[in-house]
Amino acid sequence: IFLSLFAHWCRCDLREHLLLGVMGLYNSPSDTVDEMLDAVVMTNPAIRRLQGFQVIVAAQSDKNKVALISGGGSGHEPSHAGWVGDGMLTAAVAGAVFASPSTKEVLAAIMHVTGAGGCLVIVKNYTGDRLNFGLACEHAKTCGLDVELVVVGEDCALPHRTGGLAGRRGLAGTIFVHKIAG
């Protein structure tokens, strides 16, 4: 009897949590991204957070080399922020959960890491990422920075379409682009 009552309680509790939308552990939904970025920085002394922005940068970088920036919506951690370091990204820009980072955030990252070597911004083929990262790159160019944008669209999960708005998204292959460029 005890086991059946316990099983019933577990099912009810799980159902209640699912109905309430409890799918993870966090202090406040509005602080999730900031807390994640702070936690990533605490675990890796080779990176730091750009003050006032949802941007992770390498603690030390050679501005005579090409800086690499990527990013996207949060919710895939340690994606993006976990790829900042030697031989990979110079900076990663985090958006809200499943939303592209703002142009302001991307521009802050570009301005911070770009030196004489220039900057390559690596973007996945999502509309919001292409728009916000693209606008930030154009703005940086008007400020005299040497910035180029590459869009990765290798996703084999979607069949090739002609004429559609959504295309290949550039998910798994992006990390290989980070590594090869880095």
Buried (B, 14 or more C-beta within 10 A) or exposed (E): EEEEEEEEEEEEEEEEEEEEEEEEEEEEEEEBBBEBBEEBBEEBEEBBBBEEBBBBBBEEBEBEEBBBBBBBBBBEBBBBBBBBBEEBBBBBBBBBBEBBBBBEBBBBBBBBBBBEBBBBBBBBBBEBBBEBBBBBBEBBBEEEBBBEBEBBBBBEEBEEEEEEEEBBBBBEBBBEBBEEBB
